[in-house]
Amino acid sequence: MGNRIMGALRRLNELGNQYYNAPYRAAIARAKRDEEDLFMLLVFSEMMGIPNPAAWSTLELQPLLMDRFHEWHTRMGMERSPLDHFRCC
């Protein structure tokens, strides 16, 4: 009996969270996308000729983010890859 009540309370809590967070989902998703875009710029900035003081720290992240690079540069309004030595399109 106690497990059913706890399960019902968890479900009610989940529904309440969904109800109150629903109006902010788009804003949160947009803020997350903007943050990821800035991070991608930071990681690949040295390859695009923009001085990056954290280039040594971000160098090891480049192989991990290469699969998302095409989506990022097209979302930023660049039709082709801005990197001379890396063609993804």
N, C-alpha and C positions, 0 to 999 in steps of 0.2 A: 504494500500500500504506500509506503514511504517513497519507494522508487518512482511510482507513478506520479506522485505529487511533485517530486523533484524534477522529473522529466517535463511535466506540464509547466512548471515555473521556468525552467530553462528555455522551453519553446516560447513562452510568453515574453521572456526577456529578449530573446532573439527577434521576435516580431516587433517589440517596442523599439529596439535599436534600428531595425530596418525602417520603421515608420519615421523616426526622428532624423535619421541620416539621409533619407531619400532626397530631400531638396538640395543637399550639398554634394551629392555624388559627382555631378558634372564639374563643379568647381574643384573638387578634390582631384578628379582625374586630370583636369587641365593643369593644375598646379604640379601634379606628379610628372606629366609629360614635359612641362617647361623645365622642371628640375633635371629630368633625364637628358633633355636637349642641351642644357648648359653643361652637364657632365660629359656628354659626347664631345662637345666643343673643347672642353678642357683636355680630354684624352687625346684628341686628334689635332689640336691646334698647332703643335710643333711641326707636324707633317704638312700643314697648310701654310707655314711660314709665319705664324703668329708666335712671338716669344712666349714661352711657358716656363715659369720658374719651377713648376712641379713636374717637368717633363720626365725626369728620371724615375719618379714615383709612378707616373701613369703609363710608362712604356710597357710594363708587363700586362696591363689591362687591354692593350690594343688587340691582341689575338682573340680575346674573349668577346670583344664588342664588334668584330668585323662583320658578323652575320647581320647585325642591326644597322650597319653603316649606310646601306643603300636606302633604307626607310628614312633614316635621319636626314641625309642630304637632300632627298626629294621633298621632305616635309619643310626643310629650311629654304626651299625655293631654288635649289641648284639642280638643273636638269641632269648634268653629268657629274661624275665624281670630281671633287676639287683637287684630288691628289694626282699628280702627274704620273707617278709610278704605280698607282693602284687603280685599276679599272674594274668597277663593279657593274657597270651598265652595258 
